[in-house]
Amino acid sequence: MHYIAHLSKDKKLKKLIDTQEPQQLSFHHNICLRLCASIMSQQLSTKVAQVIYRRFLELYGGKEPTPQQIVDTPLETLRGIGLSNAKAAYVQNVARFALEHNLDDKKLESLENEEIISLLTQIKGVGKWTVEMLLMFTLGREDIFSIDDYGIQTAMKKVYKLDDTNKKEFRQQLLKISGKWAPFRTYACLHLWLWKDNAPVSG
């Protein structure tokens, strides 16, 4: 894979990459719907999130709804599939925002990462982390570092033997290390997540 040589300059990261499968990113259509799906899945196990998403699609005959269809769906109906009041409202906020701003895949594809983050975080219920996940997993952007992701922080703390007592200093160290991974920071995150999920558990 094209990113491996560059990331392997980081000896600690190289150890992880050498024991793992190469990672790939892909682009998924209907970005607005993917954003709704990621809001629905927050704080839920993957299994529960999948059930709720399936029920959501069933509201529209098993097909992917348009933003207009989502806006036209009564909140009670959205709550009926297992969404909290807040999540039902946030999902509609996304759909409404997409309509007001004529947000389609083509428009989002043409924007830079930072532009997408500042645009979508205007939506109530959508935070920076959610948009970063969207950039990585829906838009397939190669250079995203999600500094606030707990999994990334935990993995880097162990791999790089970092001390997180001083939060500000810890963040600076994370940024300094990840800065060297550019322009392939997303791949580094993928390998760190993979390592964390398979790492031997120790105190």
C-alpha positions as CSV (number, residue, x, y, z in Angstrom):
1,M,0.0,0.0,0.0
2,H,1.1,3.5,-0.9
3,Y,1.2,4.8,2.7
4,I,3.3,2.1,4.4
5,A,6.8,3.3,3.5
6,H,6.0,6.8,4.8
7,L,4.4,5.7,8.1
8,S,7.1,3.1,8.6
9,K,9.6,5.9,9.2
10,D,8.0,6.0,12.6
11,K,9.6,3.0,14.2
12,K,7.0,2.4,16.9
13,L,4.2,2.6,14.3
14,K,6.1,0.4,11.9
15,K,6.0,-2.4,14.6
16,L,2.2,-2.2,14.5
17,I,1.9,-2.0,10.7
18,D,4.2,-5.0,10.2
19,T,1.9,-7.3,12.1
20,Q,-1.3,-6.1,10.5
21,E,-3.1,-6.2,7.2
22,P,-2.8,-3.1,5.0
23,Q,-5.8,-0.8,5.5
24,Q,-8.0,0.7,2.8
25,L,-10.3,3.6,2.6
26,S,-13.3,3.9,0.4
27,F,-15.9,6.6,-0.6
28,H,-19.6,6.0,0.3
29,H,-22.4,7.8,-1.4
30,N,-25.3,9.6,0.4
31,I,-23.1,11.5,2.9
32,C,-26.0,13.2,4.6
33,L,-27.5,9.8,5.4
34,R,-24.2,8.5,6.7
35,L,-24.0,11.5,9.1
36,C,-27.5,10.6,10.4
37,A,-26.5,7.0,10.9
38,S,-23.4,8.0,12.9
39,I,-25.6,10.2,15.2
40,M,-28.0,7.3,15.7
41,S,-25.1,5.0,16.6
42,Q,-23.4,7.2,19.2
43,Q,-23.0,5.6,22.6
44,L,-24.5,2.4,21.4
45,S,-22.9,-1.0,20.7
46,T,-22.4,-1.8,17.1
47,K,-25.1,-4.5,17.3
48,V,-27.8,-2.2,18.7
49,A,-26.8,0.5,16.3
50,Q,-27.3,-1.8,13.3
51,V,-30.8,-2.9,14.6
52,I,-31.9,0.8,14.9
53,Y,-30.5,1.7,11.5
54,R,-32.3,-1.2,9.9
55,R,-35.5,-0.1,11.5
56,F,-34.8,3.4,10.2
57,L,-34.5,2.2,6.6
58,E,-37.7,0.1,7.1
59,L,-39.6,3.4,7.6
60,Y,-38.8,4.2,4.0
61,G,-39.5,0.7,2.5
62,G,-36.0,-0.5,3.1
63,K,-34.6,2.2,0.8
64,E,-32.2,5.1,1.7
65,P,-34.3,8.2,2.3
66,T,-33.7,11.6,0.9
67,P,-33.2,14.5,3.4
68,Q,-36.7,15.7,2.5
69,Q,-38.2,12.4,3.5
70,I,-36.4,12.5,6.8
71,V,-37.6,16.0,7.6
72,D,-41.2,14.9,6.8
73,T,-41.0,12.0,9.2
74,P,-42.8,12.8,12.5
75,L,-40.5,12.8,15.5
76,E,-42.7,10.3,17.2
77,T,-42.0,7.9,14.4
78,L,-38.3,8.3,14.8
79,R,-38.6,7.8,18.5
80,G,-40.6,4.7,17.8
81,I,-37.6,2.9,16.3
82,G,-35.6,3.4,19.5
83,L,-34.1,6.9,19.1
84,S,-34.0,9.2,22.1
85,N,-35.7,12.6,21.8
86,A,-32.4,14.3,21.3
87,K,-31.1,11.9,18.6
88,A,-34.4,12.1,16.7
89,A,-34.1,15.9,16.7
90,Y,-30.4,15.8,15.7
91,V,-31.2,13.4,12.7
92,Q,-33.8,15.9,11.5
93,N,-31.3,18.8,12.1
94,V,-28.9,17.1,9.7
95,A,-31.5,16.5,7.0
96,R,-32.8,20.1,7.3
97,F,-29.3,21.5,7.1
98,A,-28.6,19.4,4.0
99,L,-31.7,20.9,2.3
100,E,-31.0,24.5,3.3
101,H,-27.4,24.3,2.1
102,N,-28.0,22.1,-0.9
103,L,-25.6,19.6,0.5
104,D,-25.0,16.7,-1.8
105,D,-22.1,14.3,-2.2
106,K,-20.6,16.4,-5.0
107,K,-20.6,19.6,-3.0
108,L,-19.0,17.9,0.0
109,E,-16.5,16.1,-2.1
110,S,-15.2,19.4,-3.5
111,L,-14.5,20.9,0.0
112,E,-11.3,20.6,2.0
113,N,-11.3,18.7,5.3
114,E,-11.3,21.8,7.5
115,E,-14.1,23.4,5.4
116,I,-16.3,20.3,6.0
117,I,-15.6,20.3,9.7
118,S,-16.5,23.9,10.1
119,L,-19.6,23.5,7.9
120,L,-21.1,20.4,9.5
121,T,-20.3,21.3,13.1
122,Q,-22.8,24.2,12.8
123,I,-25.5,21.5,13.0
124,K,-26.8,21.0,16.5
125,G,-25.9,17.5,17.6
126,V,-22.9,17.2,15.3
127,G,-19.5,17.5,16.9
128,K,-16.0,17.6,15.5
129,W,-15.3,13.9,16.3
130,T,-18.5,12.8,14.3
131,V,-17.4,14.8,11.3
132,E,-13.8,13.4,11.5
133,M,-15.3,9.8,11.4
134,L,-17.4,10.9,8.4
135,L,-14.3,12.2,6.7
136,M,-12.4,9.0,7.3
137,F,-15.1,6.3,6.8
138,T,-17.5,7.9,4.3
139,L,-15.4,10.4,2.3
140,G,-12.3,8.2,2.5
141,R,-10.0,11.2,3.3
142,E,-6.4,10.0,4.0
143,D,-5.1,12.7,6.3
144,I,-7.4,13.0,9.3
145,F,-6.1,12.7,12.9
146,S,-8.9,12.5,15.4
147,I,-7.1,13.8,18.5
148,D,-10.2,13.6,20.8
149,D,-10.9,9.9,20.0
150,Y,-10.5,8.0,23.2
151,G,-9.2,4.9,21.4
152,I,-6.5,6.8,19.6
153,Q,-5.4,8.5,22.8
154,T,-5.3,5.2,24.7
155,A,-3.3,3.4,21.9
156,M,-0.8,6.3,21.5
157,K,-0.3,6.5,25.3
158,K,0.7,2.9,25.3
159,V,2.6,2.7,22.1
160,Y,4.6,5.9,22.7
161,K,4.8,5.5,26.5
162,L,3.1,8.9,27.0
163,D,2.0,10.4,30.3
164,D,-1.5,12.1,30.1
165,T,-1.4,13.7,33.6
166,N,-1.0,17.1,32.0
167,K,-3.8,17.2,29.4
168,K,-2.4,20.2,27.5
169,E,1.1,18.7,27.3
170,F,-0.4,15.3,26.3
171,R,-2.3,16.9,23.4
172,Q,0.9,18.7,22.2
173,Q,2.7,15.4,22.2
174,L,-0.1,13.7,20.2
175,L,0.0,16.5,17.7
176,K,3.8,16.4,17.4
177,I,3.9,12.6,16.8
178,S,0.9,12.6,14.4
179,G,2.3,15.6,12.5
180,K,5.0,13.3,11.1
181,W,2.4,11.0,9.7
182,A,0.9,13.6,7.3
183,P,-0.4,13.2,4.6
184,F,-1.5,9.7,5.7
185,R,-2.8,10.3,9.3
186,T,-6.0,8.4,8.7
187,Y,-4.1,5.2,8.0
188,A,-2.1,5.6,11.2
189,C,-5.4,6.0,13.1
190,L,-6.7,2.8,11.5
191,H,-3.6,0.8,12.5
192,L,-3.8,2.3,16.1
193,W,-7.5,1.3,16.4
194,L,-6.7,-2.2,15.1
195,W,-3.8,-2.6,17.6
196,K,-5.9,-1.3,20.5
197,D,-8.7,-3.8,19.8
198,N,-6.3,-6.7,19.6
199,A,-3.7,-5.5,22.1
200,P,-3.1,-7.8,25.1
201,V,-4.9,-6.3,28.1
202,S,-2.5,-5.2,30.8
203,G,-3.3,-3.1,33.9
